[in-house]
Amino acid sequence: MKPKTRYTKSGDCNIAFQVVGEGPVDIVYIPGWVSNIDMMWTEPRLTEFLTSLAKFSRLILFDKRGTGLSDRVNHLSSLEERMDDIRAVMDAVGSSSAVLFGHSEGGSVSALFAATYPQRTIALILYGVFAKRKYSADYPWGPTDSQRQDFYKLVEESWVAGDMKEFSSIVPSLAEDTKFMDWLAGYFRSSASPSAALDLARMNTEADITDILNTIQVPTLLIYRTGDKDVQIEEGKYLAERITGSKFVELPGEDHLFWADDSYSVLAEIQEFVTGERPNKVFDRILSTILFTDIVNSTNLLSSKGDKKWMQVLEAHNEIVRKEIVKFNGKEIKNTGDGFLLTFDGPSRAVRCAEAIRNEVKKLNIEITAGIHTGECELFDDGDIGGISVHVAARVLSKAEPNQILITKSVKNLLSGTGLEFTDLGDFSLKGIDENYRLFAFQKSI
């Protein structure tokens, strides 16, 4: 769930902030160019990353002045003012010292803060951070004046058009994901107005931390992607050479956004640097076949049989289901009262298990319905599962007639050669699901 947004004063400016988690160390996340701390929680990948950070820390988030939920300003913000904002937020949450996690442009003020206030900086973590945004002979990776002017024009045109496709280079792994790119466009617009985005871009051009890098004395971790087109790997090596004792980590990939693509590697480096322990990789999303079952007219049966007799029938039903689950190598996720949510590592096992349950419970003079879908599931710590695939399977169940086993096309496509026969029922609209799904009714096993 999105944490509560609060405000604190930094001079005359209201700074929006949030606190997540109760870990033993504070981490202050200083975002890049623009941000909106409410909108962060609407992107599942970013939400997952921030939630993972909060498992071993007290994570402090804020929007820099001029961005997101913080006050807009009518002038270019200085790095000094931005350091004031960090201190104001830390003071507001009672943080005497913290790890600073700076991303991209947010790394400039993070590095300056670490050098200026080492007593309040436990450590410094920088991802995709540059030393400056201007070309020079000793910093040939910086853009030329002409390139920066082109960028200003791009910013203005993209904000006006409401289309951020020109910014897809910062996240190549998701460039073809229309839903994500739509979110990114909305995130940018909610983070800064057109003029504010331009002002921030111009401020980035003028910021230069090259001369203060050798004054940073706190432990520093630098993380970069080999193919990052926005901030080149050489820029990271430049910083590493000048920050005494820093640890430089080069990860494969092209994304400038740390939570895209292989975000686990970034998270693992951060957690190990902060806690000394590297997390085990947990696969919290897996492809699975989901089976929902339900007893037909269970409420009417309860009324006609009475509590005691119905409980006996229900217990016998549950025993049958659990016996078949074992036989077909399934997993019980939950008992829904008069049905089950089950998962299988293969679609044919799910269908055959549903068939076996359907046939066996007839001996109890009851009927079931079943809905099956194959898709990506989220795994939760309590053993439950979630995600759109679970919702689809539940909606498929709701379309089934007594004794009917319905499957989606994604299941049907994986059943070639299994000897299972189905009837094509056509496309269906499923409640709460944007797209239509083609459903098939199981007929028999050959």
Secondary structure, 3 states (H helix, E strand, C coil): CCCCCEEEEECCEEEEEEEECCCCCEEEEECCCCCCCCHHHHCHHHHHHHHHHCCCCEEEEECCCCCCCCCCCCCCCCHHHHHHHHHHHHHHCCCCCEEEEEECCHHHHHHHHHHHCHHHEEEEEEECCCCECCCECCECCCCCHHHHHHHHHHHHHHHHHCCCHHHHHHCHHHCCCHHHHHHHHHHHHHHCCHHHHHHHHHHHHHCECHHHHHHCCCCEEEEEECCCCCCCHHHHHHHHHHCCCCEEEEECCCCCCCCCCCHHHHHHHHHHHHHCCCCCCCCCEEEEEEEEEEECCHHHHHHHHCHHHHHHHHHHHHHHHHHHHHHCCCEEEEECCCEEEEEECCHHHHHHHHHHHHHHHHHHCCCEEEEEEEEEEEECCCCCEECHHHHHHHHHHHHCCCCCEEEEHHHHCCCCCCCEEEEEEEEECCCCCCCCEEEEEEEEEC
